[in-house]
């Protein structure tokens, strides 16, 4: 979902090449990782672990509030599945009340729900939003994101260095990367024992009516383009896009694709309504944690899509300082490692890989969290679309998936 203009090399990918020090990883499980590393003393132990290295500049002396809109399966949870240990530790440490909402199903749906309020400069009900690069670019370009007070966020210096070079926010004055990840193929191992190796495997006749794909255009279309031999991060245009779109249209019209959705595609996998999907890397590990390793994920042989999501403060937020304190907290390497141990996406924080060694050494070598060069070479970043392309391609894609 991350965009770059061709023929530039994606800075996030270059940064991750420099940051990744591992090669291949053994099988990974998240079972009891955080609890095992921090002990079983509950939130107090989590707070002690976070507080030892985290200093929030200018922390308020009276209770404040920060409201955070994000995606499902995108923050650590406690053993009961009802709380977020790192967020609770942040609240205890700073006396800032933190409200976390899994409000984002996909970028366009969320944007449609808040864009009018943003345009009017009104409070949208969230002080931090978590948007993919291309939507973060729109938010910044339209003047809907507040400029960050980086003196209040000293831990922002921990960002993987080349992430400061993203073209939509050079120098990171309005955003910080939250996590990155891969779009690829996922499946129920009992229903698809042969696995999925190419996009053609997803179109196998025996999977008809049991397939789901993502409503994020850049992920679904990116994988189709790759399968057609077209690098979505390279130079291509209308002919290539519409050729790929016809592949998608045919699979939807025939009923081969059962559902096109955002983050809720995981519900179909768990329920068994779908058995093979275009999905996101960290989601599948998260599902396996709760579902006895029922699922598998792989980048197609033709390649996967690499994307990034970002933290931004909406223009109408009345709690900017608290939002900046939240960003600073999550850019502490120890906290970033705790989050990565649960969500299993790519951490943007320098030092998180070393901190992960104290949580679980196997995760410190997991290429889905700290990608090695081979993994990065197996993924492409969807190029930046010109405004007219973005509007046209998005409308055409929406028309196809909406039937």
C-alpha atoms as one frame of an Amber mdcrd trajectory, in Angstrom:
protein
   0.000   0.000   0.000   3.009   2.294   0.275   3.581   4.551  -2.754   6.759
   5.780  -4.466   7.383   7.510  -7.781   9.269   5.395 -10.334  12.126   4.880
 -10.803  13.122   5.837  -7.243  14.106   3.072  -4.839  11.725   2.811  -1.875
  13.565   4.290   1.132  11.686   2.036   3.540  13.006  -1.013   1.772  16.561
   0.321   1.786  16.255   1.113   5.470  15.008  -2.343   6.286  17.869  -3.920
   4.374  20.243  -1.982   6.615  18.306  -2.755   9.788  17.727  -6.468   9.201
  20.566  -8.610  10.524  19.026 -12.037  10.425  18.678 -14.598   7.631  15.930
 -17.167   7.857  13.827 -17.881  10.915  12.536 -21.109  12.401   8.859 -21.573
  13.041   7.494 -18.727  15.127   4.796 -18.690  17.751   3.544 -15.798  19.863
   2.194 -17.976  22.638   2.996 -16.351  25.964   5.853 -14.357  24.430   5.169
 -11.077  26.152   3.828 -12.596  29.342   6.742 -14.998  29.491   9.280 -12.242
  29.002   7.762  -9.850  31.482   6.534 -12.297  34.062   2.989 -12.887  35.228
   2.635 -10.010  37.639   0.188  -8.270  35.317   0.133  -4.629  34.340   2.611
  -3.666  37.052   5.290  -5.813  35.463   4.545  -4.373  32.041   4.725  -0.869
  33.446   8.080  -1.574  35.075   9.505  -2.918  31.847   8.294   0.063  29.835
   9.042   2.704  32.400  12.664   1.777  32.839  13.668   3.327  29.522  10.772
   5.557  28.589  10.757   9.221  29.469   7.769  11.242  28.254   8.858  14.876
  27.970   6.456  17.348  29.447   4.096  14.672  30.745   0.941  16.362  32.018
   0.462  16.665  35.778  -3.302  16.262  35.457  -5.226  13.583  33.569  -5.471
  14.125  29.820  -6.933  12.117  26.974  -5.743  10.563  23.726  -8.109   8.753
  21.331  -6.469   6.446  18.815  -8.085   5.003  15.675  -6.341   1.960  14.232
  -6.865  -1.395  12.522  -7.867  -4.764  14.013  -5.063  -7.018  15.311  -2.653
  -4.067  15.425  -1.736  -3.671  19.111  -0.647  -6.066  21.841  -3.430  -7.639
  23.911  -3.480  -9.269  27.331  -4.107 -12.935  28.006  -7.851 -12.330  28.359
  -7.940 -10.558  25.012  -9.618  -7.502  26.494  -6.790  -5.104  27.302  -3.639
  -3.666  25.751  -0.714  -3.963  28.184   1.560  -1.380  26.589  -1.270   1.145
  26.307  -2.273   0.551  29.920   1.351   1.080  30.930   1.404   4.346  28.965
  -1.733   5.543  30.752  -0.368   4.608  34.167   2.959   6.265  33.505   1.690
   9.525  32.002  -1.741   9.849  33.661  -3.150  10.238  30.159  -6.396   8.370
  29.583  -5.991   6.307  26.423  -8.908   5.153  24.269  -8.036   2.690  21.499
 -10.518   1.882  18.744 -10.252  -0.670  15.915 -12.094   1.823  13.731 -10.287
   1.332  10.411 -11.542  -1.427   8.118  -9.809  -0.011   5.066  -8.325   3.374
   4.206 -11.033   4.641   1.853 -13.965   3.693   4.065 -12.401   5.412   7.067
 -11.423   8.448   5.015 -14.970   8.799   3.704 -16.261   8.834   7.276 -14.016
  11.681   8.460 -12.990  13.755   5.426 -15.841  16.281   5.666 -15.033  16.987
   9.312 -11.343  17.277   8.507 -12.070  19.735   5.712 -14.016  21.853   8.202
 -11.209  21.655  10.755 -13.439  19.843  13.233 -12.566  17.219  15.814 -13.190
  13.814  14.194 -13.262  12.036  17.548  -9.674  10.756  17.296  -6.368  12.354
  18.238  -4.225   9.778  16.418  -5.120   7.967  13.201  -3.206   5.112  11.571
  -3.242   5.434   7.780  -1.341   3.813   4.930   1.264   5.875   3.065  -0.937
   6.943   0.164  -3.747   8.082   2.470  -1.293   9.700   4.855   0.027  11.604
   1.827  -3.464  12.879   1.047  -4.067  13.908   4.652  -0.811  15.855   4.784
  -1.212  17.426   1.321  -4.713  18.639   2.159  -3.489  20.242   5.386  -5.504
  17.871   7.559  -2.574  16.672   9.706  -1.039  18.798  12.448   2.690  19.464
  12.361   4.500  17.461  15.027   6.445  19.100  17.841   9.481  16.841  17.519
  11.021  18.316  20.674   8.186  16.620  22.501   8.929  13.341  20.646  12.683
  12.774  21.190  12.249   9.048  20.552  11.353   9.937  16.961  15.121   9.919
  16.464  14.856   6.112  16.750  13.029   5.812  13.430  14.856   3.617  10.918
  16.930   6.273   9.227  15.736   6.180   5.631  12.096   6.323   6.701  12.680
  10.060   7.101  13.038  10.217   3.301   9.496   9.212   2.329   8.333  11.539
  -0.416   4.971  12.346   1.163   6.509  13.677   4.426  10.179  14.436   3.930
  11.842  14.810   7.315   8.807  13.347   9.069   7.302  16.644  10.185   3.700
  15.390  10.192   3.815  11.601  10.607   5.687   8.634  12.044   5.582   5.086
  10.710   3.559   2.738  12.905   4.250  -0.653  11.300   4.974  -2.096   7.870
   4.039  -5.440   6.416   3.483  -7.638   3.410   0.430  -8.458   1.311   0.595
 -12.048   0.122  -1.287 -15.346   0.088  -2.818 -17.048   3.112  -4.791 -20.242
   3.495  -6.321 -22.747   5.893  -3.779 -25.557   6.052  -6.377 -28.323   6.495
  -8.391 -27.161   3.486  -5.470 -26.284   1.212  -2.806 -28.835   2.221  -0.772
 -28.222  -0.926  -0.382 -24.556   0.015  -0.410 -21.526  -2.258   2.709 -20.679
  -4.231   1.398 -18.441  -7.017  -1.677 -16.335  -7.619  -2.781 -19.005 -10.104
  -3.028 -21.374  -7.139  -5.608 -19.021  -5.649  -7.651 -19.394  -8.842  -7.659
 -23.218  -8.697 -11.163 -24.566  -9.556 -11.496 -26.436  -6.271 -11.268 -23.130
  -4.369 -14.140 -21.501  -6.260 -16.493 -19.652  -3.926 -14.093 -19.915  -0.996
 -11.633 -17.127  -1.844 -11.394 -13.590  -0.421  -9.278 -10.653  -1.575  -8.540
  -7.274  -0.029 -10.460  -4.085  -0.715  -7.135  -2.222  -0.543  -6.545  -1.609
  -4.247  -2.777  -1.432  -4.062  -2.497  -4.812  -2.355  -4.911  -6.848  -4.468
  -4.009  -5.167  -7.744  -0.337  -5.212  -6.845  -0.352  -9.007  -6.521  -2.254
  -9.406  -9.795   0.193  -7.104 -11.586   3.113  -9.093 -10.216   1.517 -12.327
 -11.407   1.280 -10.775 -14.879   4.988 -10.012 -14.782   4.534  -6.291 -14.061
   6.356  -4.651 -11.140   3.786  -2.431  -9.356   6.672  -0.265  -8.189   7.953
   0.229 -11.732   6.773   2.074 -14.812   3.339   1.020 -16.055   0.097   2.672
 -17.032  -3.491   2.233 -18.136  -2.969  -0.833 -20.297  -1.339  -2.817 -17.517
  -3.791  -1.672 -14.870  -6.892  -2.502 -16.882  -5.488  -5.876 -17.902  -5.055
  -6.733 -14.229  -8.480  -5.321 -13.402 -10.097  -7.639 -15.937  -8.531 -10.612
 -14.125 -10.164  -9.438 -10.907 -13.488  -8.715 -12.609 -13.626 -12.200 -14.109
 -12.968 -13.890 -10.766 -15.638 -11.819  -9.022 -18.244 -12.213 -11.762 -17.720
 -15.978 -11.890 -18.206 -16.288  -8.135 -14.704 -17.631  -7.635 -14.055 -14.748
  -5.226 -16.566 -14.986  -2.413 -15.755 -11.705  -0.696 -13.775  -8.499  -1.094
 -13.169  -6.797   2.228 -10.783  -4.885   4.406  -9.459  -6.148   7.716 -12.553
  -8.276   8.318 -11.304 -10.860   5.804  -9.906 -12.662   8.840 -13.437 -13.353
  10.106 -14.160 -15.494   7.049 -10.990 -17.501   7.541 -11.813 -18.241  11.160
 -15.427 -19.135  10.348 -14.355 -21.351   7.446 -16.390 -19.423   4.871 -13.154
 -18.674   3.039 -10.130 -20.946   2.930  -7.709 -18.997   0.713  -7.137 -15.239
   0.611  -5.006 -12.308  -0.334  -4.111 -11.133   3.170  -1.589  -9.397   5.398
   1.409 -11.077   6.987   0.961 -10.132  10.646  -2.752 -10.917  10.664  -2.125
 -14.578   9.940   0.320 -14.974  12.800  -2.179 -13.241  15.058  -4.934 -15.610
  13.920  -2.721 -18.619  14.511  -2.149 -17.497  18.084  -5.867 -17.834  18.745
  -6.634 -20.707  16.354  -4.029 -23.425  16.930  -1.903 -22.648  13.858  -4.717
 -23.310  11.394  -3.361 -20.909   8.788  -0.253 -20.254   6.700   1.102 -17.198
   4.891   3.603 -16.850   2.046   4.747 -14.328  -0.506   3.886 -15.551  -4.016
   6.741 -16.714  -6.207   6.157 -13.628  -8.363   6.495 -11.417  -5.271   4.432
  -9.709  -2.594   3.517  -6.090  -1.849   5.278  -4.119   0.895   3.331  -1.356
   2.664   3.546   0.980   5.660   1.016   2.582   7.997   1.591   5.889   9.769
   0.577   7.762  12.909  -0.875  11.244  12.281  -2.644  13.846  14.425  -5.829
  15.177  12.745  -6.122  18.914  12.346  -9.085  19.208  14.729  -7.624  17.199
  17.600  -7.800  19.066  20.925  -5.274  16.691  22.518  -2.165  17.215  20.385
   0.336  17.106  23.263  -1.092  13.832  24.561  -0.954  12.376  21.050   2.707
  13.357  20.760   3.410  11.730  24.125   1.801   8.550  22.789   4.011   8.608
  19.690   7.101   9.173  21.794   6.208   6.251  24.034   5.752   3.796  21.177
   9.075   4.807  19.635  10.924   3.516  22.675  12.713   0.355  21.391  11.577
  -1.806  24.316   7.956  -0.811  23.820   8.236  -1.212  20.045   9.596  -4.728
  20.548   6.692  -5.636  22.831   4.227  -4.487  20.178   6.082  -6.332  17.416
   6.059  -9.537  19.499   2.277  -9.487  19.333   1.356  -7.945  15.989   4.269
  -9.542  14.066   4.566  -6.695  11.580   7.760  -4.896  10.578   8.918  -2.514
  13.307  10.159   0.929  12.189  12.124   1.530  15.398  15.893   1.205  15.573
  16.847  -0.915  18.550  13.637  -2.945  18.531  15.410  -5.984  17.094  17.949
  -5.954  19.902  15.193  -5.423  22.479  13.328  -8.387  20.983  16.174 -10.664
  22.076  14.969 -10.237  25.674  11.417 -11.223  24.672  12.033 -14.053  22.219
  15.245 -14.592  20.219  13.359 -16.429  17.449  11.231 -13.358  16.764  14.383
 -11.256  16.470  15.249 -13.454  13.477  11.776 -13.507  11.920  11.986 -11.971
   8.424   8.336 -10.895   8.619   9.295  -8.551  11.515  12.924  -7.782  10.704
  13.184  -8.581   6.981  16.412  -9.796   5.485  17.548  -8.854   1.995  16.035
 -11.965   0.422  12.601 -11.169   1.877  12.785  -7.547   0.780  13.803  -8.578
  -2.742  10.640 -10.696  -2.817   8.345  -7.700  -2.354   7.517  -4.523  -4.274
   6.160  -1.172  -3.166   3.216   0.099  -5.213   4.310   3.230  -7.042   2.952
   6.684  -6.340  -0.045   7.395  -8.557  -0.581  10.782 -10.124  -3.764  12.424
  -8.774  -5.754  11.717 -11.944  -4.561   8.092 -11.983  -5.424   7.606  -8.328
  -8.936   8.962  -8.788  -9.593   6.981 -11.950  -8.028   3.699 -10.887  -9.673
   3.841  -7.471 -13.091   4.483  -9.009 -12.694   1.652 -11.518 -11.499  -0.747
  -8.818 -14.398   0.221  -6.548 -16.888  -0.339  -9.387 -15.536  -3.855  -9.934
 -15.477  -4.962  -6.303 -18.877  -3.412  -5.567 -20.409  -5.298  -8.457
